[in-house]
Amino acid sequence: MEGARIIKGRPFRVGCGCSVRSRQPKLDERNTLMNSVRYVGMDVHRDTISVAVLDESGRLMMQSVLATRAGAILDFIHGVRGTVQVTFEEGTHSAWLYDVLVRRVAKLVVCNPRKNALLKSGSKSDAIDARKLAELLRAGMLSPVYHGETSALEVQQMARSYSQLTEDTTRVMARLKAVFRGQAVSCVGKRLYGKRHRDEYLEQLSGGLLRRAQHLYQELDALQPLRHGVRRELIVECRKHAAAQWLQSVPFLGPIRVALLLGRVQTPHRFRSKRQFWTYCGLGLETRDSGEYSVVNGRVERRRKPALIRGLNWNHNHEMKNLFKSTATAASVRQGVWREFYLGLLAKGMRPEMARLTLARKIAAITLKIWKKGERFDAEHLKLQAA
């Protein structure tokens, strides 16, 4: 097995060119080995991958250290007998490793590291983490991260580039404004960032502050054309998808928001219902309850006290939350069907911040619905069940 070092386990042939003296299994034993399930946990790092293999009873069969190379990983997987199930955490190498293994194992789970509380308890090492991942896979206690849709891969990469360039541009603009504010220079609005009045502002600085502001201006001048170019490419790539026409029919979902939505979500069918989509977008409500049932006159009854709401879920996609919150904020102040829905909530006595949240949930639910069905937006959708 090239690039692998077996630490512990039963000897078996893995194509490494070495001879292993062992008893040849009988036919029944071979069938049992081929039909048995093997749970493989991988702790992935830049140079090496720690691997642990468990059998159906949870017994540790093998622990190995592999090189982070496709050939070494595939040689190891081909040497494991039985039905192989593999898991590893979402990270830098997860997309590459998923493509390497997805067609070569019976089950592949890219798990959410934020929900693996077992890994945080007790001693920690690469071998321990790999074994704990295999144990969680065997127990069915992992929360999977979506991988697999490739139709919107180009839009996804372009959307990531545009988001990163937007963040970099915003950061440079904030740093530039901080330089002038630190010297009590009035710089309200966007006038500071244009080239027409730039000399007027630079005249009020001297020494190191002047050079610092000039460097920030140079960085801003380099980022803005690059960001505009990626924006054009993103819109062009987004137009190739039929779903873009359906999504842009939703009021206040422009081409950029639709492109970001396509790039991040990829396919709406990964969500069974709108509540799963709300959770992904950070619009799901978290509740806390305990002692829900009591015995009254010999019968088990549920108490009438409602569950306590503890705010929105914290584990979510931040870009999707910003997308729908910004859409709801813009829609609540401009004329249209969304504003009428928003004003109706205010008329019922709902607080403005809660009304905007409800509007964002409504926009997300309708967006998911028309995306799944492949239809355009209709104002009649607002008359259905409220968000």
N, C-alpha and C positions, 0 to 999 in steps of 0.2 A: 504494500500500500504506500504509494509515493506521498511524501509530505505528511505522514501520520506516525504517531508514536502511541502504542497501546500501553496503557498504564495498568488496567485491571480487566480481566474478563476471561471467558472461555476461549480456547484456541480454535480458530476456524480459518479456512482459506479465504484470502482477500486479494489474491492476484499480486502478491508482493515478490514472487519468485522464490520464496523459502518453503521448505518442506516441513509439514507438521505431522507428527506421528500420533494418530488418534484412531479410535475404533470407528469403522464405517457404520453409520446408522442404518437400521433396517428400513423397509418400505414404510411401515406404519409410523416410525419415528420421523422419517422425512416428510410425510404428509402433515404430521403434527407441527413440525418446524415451519413448514411453508404456510400453514393456516393460522399460526399464532401471530399475535400482534406485538410489535416492538415500538416502544415509546422513546423517541430520541429528543433530548433537549440540547440546544446549542447556545453557548454563551459566546457571542461573536465579538471579536476585537480586530484591530487593524492588521496585525500580523498573524494571529493564531485564532483558532476556534476550539473551545473546550466542549467536548461532546460526552453525554451520558446516555446509556441505553438501558431501559427497564423492560422487564417482561410483563405479562398480564397480571402476575401476582404482586408486582411492585418491587421485585428483587433486582438489584443492580447487576447487570450482565457485563457491562464494559464501560470504561472511561478512557477517552483518548484525547489527544491534542493534535489538531490538524492545522496545516498551513491554510491561510485565507486565499485559497486558489480553487478554481472550479474543478480542476482535475483531481485534486486530493479529496475534495468533498464528495464527488461522484464515485470515486473508488471506494470510499468508506461506505456510502449508502448501498452500493451494489453488493458489498460484502455482508450486509446484515440480512439474515434470512427471516422470512415471514412477511407479514403485512406491516409496512413501516409507516409510522406517523411521526411527523417532525414539527417542532416548534422552536421559535427564537423570537426575541423582542424586536419591536420596531426601533429602527435606528438608521445610521448612515448607510450601512450595507444591506438593509432589509429588502429594498427593491431589486438589487442585483441578485441577492441570494434567493429571493422568491422566484425569479425567472430561471435560475439554475435548477431548482428543485421541484417546481410545481408539477411537471409532467413525469416525474420519476418517483414519486412517493404516493401512497394511498390517501394521505391527508396531510395538509400543511396549514399550520396556524401561525400567523404573524401576530403576536400578542401585544397588548397595551402594557408597557412597563409601569405606568402609573397605578395600575390596579393589582400588581403582583406584590401584595403585602408580605407574603411568605418569604420573599427574597431578602427582606429587610431585617428579619429576625435571626438571632444566633450569629455564628461565625460566618464570614464571607470570604469566598475565593472563587476563582473561575470554575473549578470542579464542583464546588458546592452549588453555585448558581445553576450550572447545567443540570445537575441532578434534581434540584428543586423545580426547574422548568419542566423536566420530564414527569415529575410527580404531579404537577398541576395539570399537565396535558392528560395524564392517565385518569385523573379525577374529574376532568371536564370543567375545570374552574378558571379557564383562561378567557379573557375578553379579546376577541379577534379585531385586528385592524384591517380595513378593506384594502385588498390588492386584487388585480386581475383585469380590469377594464383597460383596453389599449386603444379604443377607437378615438378617444379624445386626448391621446398622449401629447400630441403637438401643442394643443391648446393649453394643456396643463403646464408644460414647460415654459411656454410663452407667458402664461399668467403669473408664474412664479418669478420670472425675470422682471415683468412689469411691476409686481408688488414690491420686490426688493429695490428696484430703482426708485420707486415712489417713496419708500421709507428712507433711502439714502438722501434723496433730494429734500425731503421734509426735515431730516436731521441737520443737513447743512444750512438750510434756511433758518432753523431755530438757533443754531450756533452763531450765525451771522447777526441775527437780530439781538442776541444776547451781548455781543461785543459792543454794539451801539447803546443798548440800554444801560450797560455798565458804566457808560460815560454820560448818562443823562441826556442822550440824544434822542429826540422824538422821531420814532420810526413806525408810525401807525399805518396799517394797510400793506399793500403789495408794492408801493412805490420804491421801497428799499431795494428790491430784487431786480428792477429793470436797469437797463444800461443808460437810459437818458439822464437820470438824476444821480448816477453812481458817484461822480466826481464831487458833487455837493456834500455827500455824506463822508467821503474819504477825507475831505479837507478838514474835518473836525477831529481827526485822529492824527496821532504822530507816533514815531518810534516803533516799538514792537507791536502795538495794537494795530497800526497802519499796515504793517506787513502781514499780520495775521488776517486782517479783513481782506487784503488783496488775495491771499492764498485761498480763502473761503470763496471769494468771487470766482477765482479760476476753477475751483472744484465745481461750483454751481454751473458755470458756463459749459463744463464738460458733461455734466450729468443731464442737463435739460434736453439737449439734442438727442442724446442716446435714449432717454425715456420716451421722447416723442416718436422716435423711430420704432421702438419696440411696441408702442401703443398702436401704430398703424399696422404693423405685422400681426399683432394680436387680433385686431378687428378683422383683417383679411382672412386669417386662419379660422376665426369663429364663424364666418359666413359660410364655410363649407359644410356646416352641420345643419340639418333640417330643424333640430330643436331650437336653434337660435331664433328662428322666425316666430315660433310659438312663445318663447320666453319674452321676446321683445314686445309682444302684444300686451304684456302686463304693464300698466301705467307705472312710470318712474323706474322701470328696469331698462336702462339704456344699453348700448353695445358693450361698454366696458364691464358693467355689472354682470351682464349675461355671459361674457367671456370668462370672467372670474368664477361665475357659478358653474359653467361647463367644465372649467379646468379643475376645480376642487371636487365637485360632486361626481363628475364623469357620467354616471348613469343614475336615474331616479329609482330604478328597481332594486337597488340595494337597501332601500327603506321600505318596510312593510306597511307602515302607516305614517301619518303626519306627526305623531308623537315621537317616533324615532328620529324624524327629520328635525323636529324642534330640539331634541337633545343634542344632535350633532351640531346644530347652529347656536347652541347656548341659550335657547329660549324655552327649555323644559323646566318645569317646576319641581323642586325637591321637597318632599314632605317627610315629616317625622311623626311616628305614632307608636304607642306601646300600650299593652293591656287593652286590646281592642274588644275582647269578649268578656262576658261575665255570666254567671249562672243565676237566673231569676226564676223562682218557682220550679226548680228542677230542669229548666230549659236553658240552653246556651243562646244568649242574645248578644248582638253587637251593640255597643254603646253608641249613643247619638252624637257624642262630642266629635267634631270634625278633626281631621289630622292637621297638625301644625305645618304651615308652609314656611320653609327656610330659605326662600329665594330661588334664584336660577341655578342650574347645574354648572359647576365650575370646570368640568372636563369637557371641552368642546373645541370646535374650530373657530379661532378668533376672527379670521377673515370673513367667514360666513355670518358671524354675529354682527360685525361692523357693517356688512353689506345690507342686511335686512333692517338693522337699526337706522342706518342713514337713509334708506329708502322710506321707512316709516316717518322719520323726522321731516323729510322733504315733502312727503305726501300729506302730512297733517297741516301744512301751512299754505299749500297751493290748491287751487280749485281742481275738483275731480271727484270720482266715486270714493276714493280713499278718504278724502276730507269729510265727505258726508257721513261715512261710517264712523270716523273719528269724532265728529260733532255729536253723533247719536250716542256714543259712549259717554261723552261729557254730560249730555242731557240726562242720562240715567244716574248721575252723581259720582261717576268714576273720576279719580284723580288724573290729571293730565299725564303724569309719567306712566301710570298703569294703562291709560288709554293708548299711549304710543306703543307700549309693550304688546297689548292685545292686537293692535293694528299690525305690528311686525309679525306676530304669530299668524295672523290672518293672511298676510301677503305670502308668507312662507308656505302655508298650507295650500293656498290656491296655486302657487307656482309649482309645487310638487304634483298637484292634481293634473294640471294641463300638460305638464311635461310627461307624465305617465301615459295619458290618454292621447297625446299628440294633437291637441286642439288649441284654438286661440282663446284669448281671454274674453269673457262675457260678464257683464255686470250682474247677471243672474247668479253668478257664483257667490256673491255676497249674501244672498238670501238663504244660503244653505246653513248648516249648523255652524254656530259662531266658534271662533278660536278659543 
